[in-house]
Amino acid sequence: MPREDSPGEGRVVLSDADIARALKRIAHEILEANKGASDLVLLGIPSRGVLLAQRLAAIIAEVEGTAVPAGALDITMYRDDLRKQPTRTPMPTSIPGGTVDARVVVLVDDVLYSGRTVRAALDALGDYGRPRAVRLAVLVDRGHRELPIRADHVGKNLPTSHSEKVRVRLLGHDDHESVTIAGGEP
């Protein structure tokens, strides 16, 4: 049952237990689509996408008994809104093995909205090689795409209005775990 967080934070649409279940399901979907863990690399888009990629890698390792490398792919300099918001601080990029050549890359992010972040990630990925395939895993897909991009693996489809805000909180970055939605029409 949705609950109210502190005032102004909105209603909870995914609890910590819901997030854990969604990540387990996504991990199994990734393994099924790839027919195992061979040649997989998970690249999280900072900041919360990196935490999600690490968690997915841990779940996959537990299921398969094989370590799957997880890294981070900074997209700051590839964004199409730098002229509007030039104060973004670049985050570290870490590509396990230094290249993505001939590997199956799963880009991992917390929320899929317009698709522009994923477009920037695809542009950035090209600087690190030529993957055999690129897939996208997101915790929340809230719709409203501006580009022809869709996630291969989704924790929760969450129809929203443009005026609503979806906020993901994860331990390791925040003090608790939840996905909340706030704002919109009363």
C-alpha positions in Angstrom: 0.0 0.0 0.0 1.5 3.4 -1.0 2.5 5.5 2.0 3.4 9.1 2.3 7.1 9.9 3.0 7.9 13.1 4.7 5.7 16.1 3.6 6.4 17.1 0.0 8.2 13.9 -1.0 5.2 12.2 -2.6 3.8 8.7 -2.4 6.0 5.6 -2.5 5.5 3.5 -5.6 8.4 1.1 -4.9 9.6 0.2 -1.4 13.0 -1.3 -0.7 11.6 -4.8 -1.0 10.0 -3.9 -4.3 13.3 -2.6 -5.6 15.1 -5.8 -4.5 12.4 -7.9 -6.3 12.6 -5.8 -9.5 16.4 -6.1 -9.6 16.3 -9.9 -9.2 13.8 -10.0 -12.1 15.9 -7.7 -14.3 19.0 -9.8 -13.5 17.2 -13.0 -14.6 15.9 -11.3 -17.7 19.4 -10.2 -18.6 20.7 -13.7 -18.2 17.9 -15.1 -20.3 18.4 -12.6 -23.1 22.1 -13.2 -23.1 21.8 -17.0 -22.7 24.1 -16.8 -19.6 26.7 -14.4 -18.3 29.3 -14.8 -21.0 30.7 -11.6 -22.5 28.4 -9.4 -20.4 29.5 -6.0 -19.0 27.1 -3.8 -17.0 27.7 0.0 -17.2 25.8 2.2 -14.9 25.1 5.8 -15.7 26.1 8.0 -12.8 25.0 8.3 -10.2 22.3 5.8 -9.1 22.7 3.8 -12.3 26.2 2.8 -11.1 24.8 1.4 -7.8 22.1 -0.5 -9.7 24.7 -2.0 -12.1 26.8 -3.2 -9.1 23.7 -4.7 -7.5 22.7 -6.4 -10.8 26.2 -7.8 -11.2 26.1 -9.2 -7.6 22.7 -10.9 -8.3 24.0 -12.3 -11.6 27.1 -13.6 -9.8 25.0 -15.3 -7.2 22.7 -16.9 -9.8 25.4 -17.9 -12.3 28.4 -18.5 -10.0 30.3 -16.2 -12.4 31.4 -12.7 -11.8 30.1 -10.1 -14.2 32.0 -6.9 -14.5 30.3 -3.7 -13.6 31.5 -0.2 -14.3 30.4 3.4 -14.8 29.9 5.4 -18.0 29.9 9.2 -17.5 27.8 11.0 -20.1 28.3 14.6 -19.0 30.2 15.8 -22.0 27.8 14.0 -24.4 24.6 15.7 -23.1 22.6 17.9 -25.5 21.7 20.3 -22.7 25.2 21.5 -21.7 24.6 25.0 -23.0 21.5 25.3 -20.8 23.1 23.7 -17.7 26.9 24.0 -18.0 27.6 23.5 -14.3 27.5 19.7 -14.4 30.5 18.0 -12.8 31.9 15.0 -14.8 31.8 11.7 -12.9 34.5 9.0 -13.3 34.1 6.4 -16.1 35.4 2.9 -15.5 35.2 0.4 -18.2 36.1 -3.1 -17.0 38.9 -4.4 -19.2 39.2 -0.9 -20.8 37.1 -1.7 -23.9 33.6 -2.9 -24.8 34.7 -4.5 -28.1 32.7 -7.6 -28.9 31.0 -7.6 -25.5 27.3 -7.3 -24.7 26.9 -4.1 -22.8 23.9 -3.5 -20.6 23.5 0.2 -19.8 21.9 0.7 -16.4 20.0 3.7 -15.2 17.5 4.5 -12.6 14.8 6.4 -14.6 14.0 6.4 -18.3 12.2 9.5 -19.3 12.9 11.4 -22.5 15.6 9.1 -23.8 18.2 11.9 -24.0 20.4 10.4 -21.3 20.5 7.1 -23.1 21.3 8.8 -26.4 24.2 10.5 -24.7 25.3 7.1 -23.2 25.3 5.5 -26.6 27.5 8.4 -28.0 29.9 8.0 -25.0 30.0 4.3 -25.4 31.4 4.7 -28.9 34.6 6.1 -27.5 35.3 2.8 -25.7 35.0 0.4 -28.6 32.3 -1.4 -30.6 30.1 -3.7 -28.5 28.5 -6.8 -30.0 25.2 -5.6 -28.6 23.9 -2.8 -26.3 20.9 -3.3 -24.1 19.2 -1.0 -21.6 18.0 -1.9 -18.1 16.1 0.7 -16.0 14.5 0.6 -12.6 11.6 2.9 -13.7 10.3 3.7 -17.1 8.0 6.8 -16.8 7.2 7.3 -20.4 7.3 10.6 -22.4 10.0 9.6 -24.8 11.4 12.4 -27.1 13.7 9.9 -28.9 13.0 6.4 -30.3 14.6 4.6 -27.3 13.1 1.8 -25.2 14.4 -0.2 -22.4 15.0 -4.0 -22.8 14.6 -4.6 -19.0 12.3 -2.5 -16.8 11.7 -2.8 -13.1 8.4 -0.8 -13.2 6.5 1.0 -15.9 5.2 4.1 -14.2 2.9 6.3 -16.3 3.3 9.9 -15.2 2.4 13.4 -16.3 5.2 15.8 -17.3 4.5 17.8 -14.1 5.2 14.9 -11.8 8.6 14.1 -10.4 9.9 10.6 -9.9 12.6 10.3 -7.3 14.8 7.2 -6.8 16.6 6.8 -3.5 19.2 4.0 -3.0 21.4 3.0 -0.1 24.9 3.9 -0.8 23.8 7.3 -2.2 20.8 8.1 0.1 19.7 7.3 3.6 17.0 4.9 2.5 15.6 3.1 -0.5 12.4 4.0 -2.3 10.9 5.3 -5.5 8.4 8.1 -5.0 6.2 10.2 -7.2 5.2 13.7 -6.4 3.6 16.7 -8.0 1.2 16.7 -10.9 -2.5 17.6 -10.9 -4.2 17.4 -7.5 
